[in-house]
Amino acid sequence: MATPPPFPAFCTATVAEDAVVHALRSANYNCYSPTTGDLPARRTATVAEDAVVDALRSANHNCYSPAVGVLPARRAIADNLNCDLPYKVSTDDVYLTAGGKQAIEVILAVLARPGANILLPRTSDPFYEDFASHLNLEFRHFDLLPEKNWEVDLDAMEALADENTLAMVIINPGNPCGNVFTYQHLQKIAVTARKLGIMVISDEVYENITFGTTPYVRMGVFGPMVPVLTLGSLSKRWIVPGWRLGWLVTCDPNGILQKLGGAVPQILENTKEDFFSKIICILGEAVDICCNRIEEIPCLTCPKKPEGSMFVMVEVKLNPSLLENINDDMEFSLKLAKEESVIVLPAFSAILKANNGKWA
């Protein structure tokens, strides 16, 4: 059926459209906050910008959209996931959100009930903790093992669970550890979650941003074994966190959980692979430079060279002969910023408080 022409009342002022297009082309609003300049590494694919402009100029998307998101966008996201899954998800399995953070909030709001708890990696987005606390949803931390390429400590995680545990969260590719879980480890996670009778929330906002030897595998591959809620967004892979478009996808072909935007198609379908390849190349080169420089500094070490996402986890050796008057990662980060104008994120902020303050 042909799309009916837009009603004149739904066509906004041309100056409003022009203002949005100007802001879009400037690339100043691709980031979390406006900045000046036009760095090539920060600009998204031209086809993504063109898709938004086309959707804007069409006036077909000026109205209120369905609460779950517009159908073409949900269909495109489902098709994108189906390329990697041994079964098919449908548009009914896809729910659009205002960025990945709202996706986290929606998931936790659904799970929150008196006495319930969820399992979080100790290194995770602080928003999981923040939203869970706001909803009075208990969270329990499991560790990732740096000596095993930041794999989940499954035995310890299993010991944390009880009859009130509803879900566990994994982040793959990992942020901030830069790890990429192998197929075999994801399978073990699925087996453990099935044994515990819980679902897996798979945060995949860094999907396919990998530059190591471990191939990226979606947790949804194991949907036939255990229910998986996949969290994704445009922000990281297309370098547009300021656009605030995320999604949740129910990867549950057995229906266990049931028993218990206008530009998106063009963006997902038409972005050329060379755009992603350039981003991967930039990140890979940055990791090589960073890790090589770290090896030259006696008080720093990187236990595992990152293979994905956009972070490097560095261990700070708290040796008084090397680092004078520095007792933890927070002091190290503050003095590094003050003395060398180099900004790093202390792992204390990434919920690594149990590691004696030695990560940054």
Protein Blocks (a to p, Z undefined) as FASTA:
>chain_A
ZZddddfklpccfklmmmmmmmmmnommmpmbdcedjdfklpccfklmmmmmmmmmnopm
mpccdfkbpfklmmmmmmmmmmmpcbdcdfklpccdedjklmmmmmmmmmpcghiacddd
fbdcfklmmmmmmnopacddddddfknoopacfklmmmmpcfkbfbdcddddddfklpac
dfklmmmmmmmmmmnopacdddfklgoiacbfbdcddfklmmmmpccdddddfklmnopa
knopaddddddfkommmmmmmmlmmmmmmmcfklmmmmmmmmmmmmmmmmmmmmmpmkbc
cfbacfehjbdcddddddfklmghiabfklmmmmmmmmnopacddfklnopaknoopaZZ
